[in-house]
């Protein structure tokens, strides 16, 4: 049997779909790079790329989209950072639990944060009550994340409608981070843009759907006046998004819909397998409705998630992410990425069972 010290390192800690884009996309980019070097582009991004995004996402909007409602960003993260610079009164509602960079990045630029409940176990009445309390205190912006990272929950239509009604009632902006909407396990993903498009900043990334993590390409859809302001902020932070990344996005959106479906299917298969294995071995977990992660509950072990993650890395050479990183209430949870190849994922499940059992 392979010794612990020689066990292959398996990284399930970060939200990356391993394997990268298909060969045809790599070949296309190689050809593009050998042609005309385009340098810096217009602040809003390539117009033909924005046209394609308009076409692909029009179904979410009742009124016809225009390209001046779309901003190409250097990843979804820099898109969010640009938004933080312009939110009213520098106050923001953020989910607790929530993606760690939400708080870290916003706090770096002086945004005052107030948390609202999401997890570790869902109570939508409490979520909406927390949001309304924040709005009553004068907060005018909320960060919404569906499918949720790390829990994988998807808010039902009535909850999204209630959130939208609160935004309208209190004259608030909804920043809707939907980078995992292509991974919904067959569940319907409802967006605030379907109810309050004039108040919503829709944030998306192509790194998950097309396996191009690291190339840093995302976009925002919103009211043209806000998008114009954001394009200036984004330019001041980063100048234009890489033209190579934009060419990659253009090719992916025009040619790789089937690849997105295959990635989603692969993640769903791994998730279903993990659910089955954890159920069989008596390991409590949160069954995700979407996203690319699954969280196990280590509270029966009477240790923190940080201790479990440390044990996993030191003893089994497997990298996981502590739920504590998403908020103190998450310290009973350990998050694992389901977007890796089947062989490594099966091996990772075996090691997790061994750690949990010991």
N, C-alpha and C positions, 0 to 999 in steps of 0.2 A: 504493500500500500504506500502511496506517496506520502512522505512525511509532511508535517505541518510547515516546517521551514522551507520546503520546496513547493508547497502548494501554489498554484497559479494565482496571482493577484487578480481579483475581480472587483471592479468599481461599479457599485450601484448607488453612489452618493449624489451624482449630479444629473440634471435633467437633459441628457443628451442621448439621441438615438444613434447607437454605434453602427458603423459601416459606411456612413457618408452617403452622398448622392449616387445615383447609378452612373455607370461608365459613360453613357451617351452624354450626360451633362458635363462630365469632366473633359471629355473630348471636345465638346462645343466650346467650353471656356478656354481650353488650350489654343484653339483656333482663333478665338476672339482676341486673346492676349497678344497673339503674334500679328494682329492687324493694327488698325489705327489706335494710338494711345489717347484716351479721351480726357484724362486729367480731371480737374474739378468740373462739376456739373451745376446746373441751376439749383438753388437752395431747396426747392420743393421736390426735386428728384426728376428722373427722366419722364417726359410726358407720355411716351408710349407705355411705360410701365404703369403709370397711374391710370391710363386708359384701361389696361387689362384688369387692374384691381377694381376699378369702377364696375366693369362688366361682371367680374367674379362675385362681387359682394352686393350687387344691386338688389338681390332677392331679400336682403335683410331690411331694406328701406322702402317705405311707401312711396316717397317722392323720388324723382330721378336724381341720381348722383351726378355731380360735376367734378372734373379733375381738380378744380381749385379747392375741393373739400378733402383732398388726400395729400398727405405729407410722407415722403419716404424717409425713414429714420435708420440710424446706425444701430440696428437691433431694437427690440421692444424696450429694452432697459433705458437707452438714451432717449427714446420717445417719451417714456414716463418721466425721466429726469427733466426733460424740456418742459413738460406739463407742470411739474412742481414749481418751476420758476414763475409761472403766470397764474396760479390758482388764487382766488380771492382771499384776502387777509392772512395768507400764509398759514392756514389751518386746514387740516385734512383728516377725514375719517379713514382708518385702515383696518382691514380684517385681522382678528386675533382668534385663530391662528392665521398666519399670512407669510408669504414669500419674504425671506429675511431682507432682501435688498430694498423692499418697499420702505422699511423704516430707516435702514442705514443710509440710503441715498437721500431721502427726504430730509433727514436730520442734518446731513452734511451741509445742506444749503439753507438751513434755518427754518424749516417748516415745522410747525407745532402739530404733534400727532395726538389723536384720540382714537382708542381702539373700540371696535364693536365686535360682538361675539359671532364667531363661526368656529365651532368645534371646541374640544376634540369630538364631541358628539353634537349633532345638529339640533338646534331648537330655533326654527325660523321666527316664531313669535318674539323670542328674546332678541334675535338679530334685528328685526324691524324696530323693536322698542329702543334698542341701543342707538340705532341710526336716527330715529326721530329725536331722541334725547340730545344727540350731538347737534342736530340741525337747530333745535330750540336754543342751544347755547351759542348759536351764531356761526357755526361751521358751515361753509358754503360749498364744500367739495367732498366727494366720497370716492374711494378706490374700491372697485368691485371686481372680483376674480372668479370667473366661472368658465369651464370646470376648475374647481378649486385646487390649488397647490398648497398643502400636500394631500388633502383628504380625498380629492376626486369627486366631491359632491357637486351636483348640478341643481340649481334652484328651480323649483317648478314655476310654471307660468304665472300663477297667482302671486307668488312672492316677488317675482321680477316686476309685475304690474304694480304691486304695493310699493316697492322701492321707487319705481318711476313716479308714482303719485306723490310720494314724499318729496322727491326732488323738485317736482313742479310746485308743490305747496309751499316749500321753503326757499324757492328760487336758487336751487343748488345744482352743481355740475356733477355728472357721474362719469368717472374715468373707468371704463370697462375693459379690463385686461382679459382678453380671450385667446391667449396664445395656444391653449390646448383644445380649442373648440373642434378641431378635426379629429380628436380622440374622445369620442363620446359613448363608445360601446353600444351604439344603436339608439341611445337616448336623445331626445330632442333638447337642443340647447337654445334657451330663450335669452335674448339680449335686450338691454334697455334701449338700444337703438330702434327696436320695434315699437316702442311706446313713446319715447322722448328723444327722437334723433337730434333735435335742436339743442338738447342739454347734455348729450352724450359724446364723449371722446372715445371712440372705438380703437383699441390698441391691439395689434396683431403682429405675429412674427412668422417668418417662413422657415426658421431653423428647425422647428419640430416637424412640420408637415412634409418637408422635402429633404430632411436629413442633412442640412447644411449648417449645423451648429458651428460657431466660430467665425463664420463669414460675416456676421453682424448685419442682418437686413430685416427690417420691420417696417411698419407703416401705421399712421394714425388717420382715421376718418372722423371729420367733425365739421362744425359750422365754418364756412369759409373765412370769416373774420378772425376766428381763433386760430385756424390753420395758418393764416398769413402771419400772425404774431409768433406762432410756434416755429415756423420756418426760419424766422429771424433768430430766435433763441437757439434753435438747433444748429444753425450756421455759426453762431458765435461760440458754441461749445465745441463744434466738431468740423465746421465747414461742411462740404457735401458728403453724403454717404458714398463710399467707394463705388466707382463706376463698374468695377468688376463684379461686386456684390449685386448691383442693380441688374447687370446683364444676366447673372445667374438666376435672379428672381424672375426676370422676364422669360427666360427659357423654361424655368420650372412651371410657372403659371400657364404657359402656352402648351406644354408638352407632357407634363408629368402627373396628371391627375391620378392615373392608375398607380403610380408609385406611392402617392399619399395614401390611397386605399390599402395598398399592401402593407405599408408601415403600420397603419391603424389596426389592421387585422393581426399583424404580428404581435403588437402590444396587447391586444385583447386576448389572444391565445395565451400569452405568458401570464396575464392577470388571472384568467380563468384557471389556469394550471396552479398558480399560487394559492388561490382561494380553495381549490380542492385539496391541495397538500396541507394547508394550514388547518382546514376543517378536520381532515383525517387525523392529524397529529395533535389536535386540541389546542392549537395556538390561536388566541383571539386576535382578530384583525378587523379593519374597517373595509368593507366591500366597496370599492370605488365605482361610481357611476360613469366616470370619465377620467381624462388625464392620462398620465403615463406612470403613475406611482401607486404603490399600495403600502399601507401602514399597518404594522403589527403592534399589538399592545403588550408591553413588557411589565405592566403593573403587577401581575400575579407573581413575578419573580422577586418582587420587593427590591428592585434596583432601578436606578434612573436610566433613561434612554442613553444618556452620555456614557454610562458605565457599560451598557450592552454594546454600544458602537465601538468602544475601546476594546472590549473583549473580542469582538468579531475581527477587528483589524489585527490585533496582536496575536491572537491564537488561531485564526482561520484565514487570515490574509484576504478578508473581504471588507470592502469599504461601504458603509451605510451612512445615513444622515440622521442625527438625533432630532427628534421632534421639538426639543428645547429651542433649537435655532429658529423655529417658527413662532415661538411664544412660550412663556413659562408653563402654560396649561398643557402644552404638548409634550412635557417631559416623560410621559408614559408611553409615547409613540416612537417608533423607529420607521423611517421612510426608506423605501427601496425602489429603484428605477426598474421598470419592466420592459424597457426598450433596448435590451441587449440580445445577442444571438442566443438561440435556444439551448445550445450546449452549455454555455457559461451560466445561463439562467438556471438550468436544471442543477448544475453543480452548486450554484449559490444557494438554492433552496435546501439542498442536503446539508450544507454547512450551517445554515441558519437553524435548521431543526436540531442539529447537534449542539449548537450554542444554547438554544432555548432549553433543551432537555437537561443540560449540565448546569 
